Amino acid sequence: MAYKLKRPVRMIGLDLDGTLYDDRKHISQRDICAIRQAIAMGVEVVPATGRPFKGVPEQLLSISGIHYVLTNNGAGLYRLEDGKCLYHVPLDKKLGLELVERLERLDITVDVLMATNAYCTEQSLEKFMHLKVGEGMRDYVRSTRTVVDDLQDFLRGTPEEMYKLTLNFQRDGAGGYIDREKAIAIAESYPRLIWVSGGMNNVEITDKDADKGKALLVLGKLLGIDREEIMACGDSGNDKGMLEVAGVGVAMKNAEDAIKAAADHVTGSNNESGVARALEKFVLRADPGNMERNE
């Protein structure tokens, strides 16, 4: 099945974890070179992540020509030059406080992500460190979480807005996860909220209007870039929106089946420089009108 590239790519939304990052939380030199080449061609490369701003790697932000970053599953969009927020979709504070109160009764980890930082309790952080995750992910969480004594007291007292809650779960020994379904039921009891999984069977909760795809379209409109000129690469539930709205949506080989089904093309895995392979195919030596759907 052939995929026809209708317009040359002018903007690329790049997910980080499971997409640009390999399993060791490294970005390959092939990926870096491909990103630099795309930028040299005038393409806007936009990190599009579930992380807060603090969690975006300096290795990526230091690449000359990256001007914007999309954070917290599309709840925030920032211009790097001056740190200006161009678009944001925070959680309602009263609703967010009630949500945290209910979730903290469960045997799970609860992290609250603000515009730039992420907060949790020592108990929650310690619980995360005992989950079956890679050392790279442990290092990331350890370096980006600010520990507070009482999460609810902190949230009541801070003027910062809440953008996202990230929940992680312990295995139950029977192939499932302790209290995951209870946490999902709580999230689904609020019509104003939406939940997705960003990997590792986690649950990420935001306002229903926070979406990577919507944020990319907002940026495209600001820059005069049409939807057909946008490319997006991702691997998990929080990427589905941007793969669906982009002119060409690219799923990683390691992506969830639902993400592959939503994509126009499946590239190599995050451990195989799949991002570079997609950029080489659709941007660096693209042949519009003659694109294969899958490798």
URWOFEN-V969022 format. One record per residue. N is the residue number from 1. RES is the residue in one letter. SS is DSSP state (hx for helix, st for strand, lp for the rest). PSI is psi as a letter, one per 40 degrees, with the letter a starting at -180 (* if undefined). Layout:
N:RES:SS:PSI
N:RES:SS:PSI
This chain:
1:M:lp:h
2:A:st:h
3:Y:st:h
4:K:lp:h
5:L:lp:h
6:K:lp:d
7:R:lp:i
8:P:lp:i
9:V:lp:h
10:R:lp:e
11:M:st:i
12:I:st:h
13:G:st:h
14:L:st:h
15:D:lp:i
16:L:hx:c
17:D:hx:h
18:G:hx:e
19:T:hx:c
20:L:hx:d
21:Y:lp:h
22:D:lp:a
23:D:lp:e
24:R:lp:e
25:K:lp:f
26:H:lp:i
27:I:lp:h
28:S:lp:i
29:Q:hx:d
30:R:hx:d
31:D:hx:d
32:I:hx:d
33:C:hx:d
34:A:hx:d
35:I:hx:d
36:R:hx:d
37:Q:hx:d
38:A:hx:d
39:I:hx:d
40:A:hx:d
41:M:lp:e
42:G:lp:e
43:V:lp:h
44:E:st:h
45:V:st:h
46:V:st:h
47:P:st:h
48:A:st:h
49:T:lp:i
50:G:lp:e
51:R:lp:i
52:P:lp:i
53:F:hx:d
54:K:hx:d
55:G:hx:e
56:V:lp:h
57:P:lp:h
58:E:hx:d
59:Q:hx:d
60:L:hx:d
61:L:hx:d
62:S:lp:e
63:I:lp:h
64:S:lp:h
65:G:lp:e
66:I:lp:h
67:H:lp:d
68:Y:st:i
69:V:st:h
70:L:st:h
71:T:st:i
72:N:hx:f
73:N:hx:f
74:G:hx:e
75:A:lp:e
76:G:st:i
77:L:st:h
78:Y:st:i
79:R:st:h
80:L:lp:d
81:E:lp:d
82:D:lp:e
83:G:lp:e
84:K:lp:h
85:C:st:h
86:L:st:e
87:Y:st:h
88:H:st:i
89:V:lp:g
90:P:lp:i
91:L:lp:i
92:D:lp:h
93:K:hx:d
94:K:hx:d
95:L:hx:d
96:G:hx:d
97:L:hx:d
98:E:hx:d
99:L:hx:d
100:V:hx:d
101:E:hx:d
102:R:hx:d
103:L:hx:d
104:E:lp:e
105:R:lp:e
106:L:lp:i
107:D:lp:g
108:I:lp:i
109:T:st:i
110:V:st:h
111:D:st:h
112:V:st:h
113:L:st:h
114:M:lp:a
115:A:lp:d
116:T:lp:d
117:N:lp:i
118:A:st:i
119:Y:st:i
120:C:st:i
121:T:st:i
122:E:hx:d
123:Q:hx:d
124:S:hx:d
125:L:hx:d
126:E:hx:d
127:K:hx:d
128:F:hx:d
129:M:hx:e
130:H:lp:e
131:L:lp:i
132:K:lp:g
133:V:lp:i
134:G:lp:i
135:E:hx:d
136:G:hx:d
137:M:hx:d
138:R:hx:d
139:D:hx:d
140:Y:hx:d
141:V:hx:d
142:R:hx:d
143:S:hx:e
144:T:hx:e
145:R:st:h
146:T:st:h
147:V:st:h
148:V:st:i
149:D:lp:d
150:D:lp:h
151:L:hx:d
152:Q:hx:d
153:D:hx:d
154:F:hx:d
155:L:hx:d
156:R:hx:d
157:G:hx:e
158:T:lp:i
159:P:lp:e
160:E:lp:i
161:E:lp:i
162:M:lp:h
163:Y:lp:d
164:K:st:i
165:L:st:h
166:T:st:h
167:L:st:h
168:N:st:i
169:F:lp:i
170:Q:lp:i
171:R:st:i
172:D:lp:e
173:G:lp:e
174:A:lp:f
175:G:lp:e
176:G:lp:a
177:Y:st:h
178:I:lp:h
179:D:lp:e
180:R:hx:d
181:E:hx:d
182:K:hx:d
183:A:hx:d
184:I:hx:d
185:A:hx:d
186:I:hx:d
187:A:hx:d
188:E:hx:e
189:S:lp:e
190:Y:lp:h
191:P:lp:d
192:R:lp:e
193:L:st:i
194:I:st:i
195:W:st:i
196:V:st:i
197:S:lp:h
198:G:lp:e
199:G:lp:i
200:M:lp:f
201:N:lp:f
202:N:lp:i
203:V:st:h
204:E:st:h
205:I:st:h
206:T:st:i
207:D:st:i
208:K:lp:d
209:D:lp:e
210:A:lp:h
211:D:lp:h
212:K:hx:d
213:G:hx:d
214:K:hx:d
215:A:hx:d
216:L:hx:d
217:L:hx:d
218:V:hx:d
219:L:hx:d
220:G:hx:d
221:K:hx:d
222:L:hx:d
223:L:hx:e
224:G:lp:f
225:I:lp:h
226:D:lp:i
227:R:hx:d
228:E:hx:e
229:E:hx:e
230:I:st:h
231:M:st:i
232:A:st:i
233:C:st:h
234:G:st:i
235:D:lp:e
236:S:lp:a
237:G:hx:d
238:N:hx:e
239:D:hx:e
240:K:hx:d
241:G:hx:d
242:M:hx:d
243:L:hx:d
244:E:hx:d
245:V:hx:d
246:A:lp:i
247:G:lp:d
248:V:st:h
249:G:st:h
250:V:st:h
251:A:st:i
252:M:lp:i
253:K:lp:d
254:N:lp:e
255:A:lp:i
256:E:lp:i
257:D:hx:d
258:A:hx:d
259:I:hx:d
260:K:hx:d
261:A:hx:d
262:A:hx:e
263:A:lp:i
264:D:lp:d
265:H:st:i
266:V:st:h
267:T:lp:a
268:G:lp:i
269:S:lp:i
270:N:lp:e
271:N:lp:e
272:E:lp:f
273:S:lp:f
274:G:hx:d
275:V:hx:d
276:A:hx:d
277:R:hx:d
278:A:hx:d
279:L:hx:d
280:E:hx:d
281:K:hx:d
282:F:hx:e
283:V:hx:d
284:L:hx:d
285:R:lp:f
286:A:lp:i
287:D:lp:g
288:P:lp:h
289:G:lp:e
290:N:lp:g
291:M:st:h
292:E:st:i
293:R:lp:d
294:N:st:i
295:E:lp:*
